[in-house]
């Protein structure tokens, strides 16, 4: 992790890690390789605590867009074409979330040289200018409370705990990106337009709680003060959530049998059910997939009706009454 611009005898002084030493030079930061990440001057000399005049001169209008590069320690690069000096690190993170699942499932810190940039730091305040390359460091998530499952119990827990832990983070994890009022699902099969009135994305529902963060994922293992989670949909690396308290509100099936066998009131959400489900069925972990599945079931009912078929309802619980 040396710096090609430094004199050979001074390279040992520039090999601190992210938080170590007076300066940190990373060969993977890209152009410009030196002035953006440490106090080494472009001509090979070293001016402690100062930037070379070439770098200082690159000032731009705070509203003028420029290109910003972001890399992780493995070398993966993301390019932001419309960055401005008044953007905060939190805004940069929001722009990167659609590009890589890790920006949605991990705590992320942006580092420039030996300096860790805070969420509300702006690019201008942090001396980030055109051509600069930031390093994205992905960290484990931490929460005062982890709630697993976003059904009725999970949402009630979030509502109460968001007030009790007003100054701390709460994380809600659910394998689906939406919650569904299951009592009305059979009515939705008969009239698919009803589904939108009995379902709501978690991202919208949790927006009213400033300290609650929703993550779509499947909990693989639960240990003392930590949970291992697989991101959904697939494509990202598994990650860890560390917590002080955990509430498991994953619910239960309403009848004997496996969800993967096709119980009409329970979406096929878990990985095991995805493997057992019929190939070609929609992915019911997403709003679009569940809505498409409601249309499929509704069409089955209409076909049965057209054939003059009959239906036997066994059980008079709320589903049977519906």
Helices and strands as residue ranges (DSSP letters): G 8-14, G 27-29, H 53-56, E 66-72, E 77-83, H 89-97, H 102-105, E 107-112, E 115-117, E 133-139, E 141-148, H 152-164, E 170-174, E 178-180, G 182-184, H 185-190, G 192-194, H 195-198, E 199-201, H 202-205, G 206-208, E 212-223, E 226-231, E 239-248, G 259-261, H 271-276, H 287-306, H 318-321
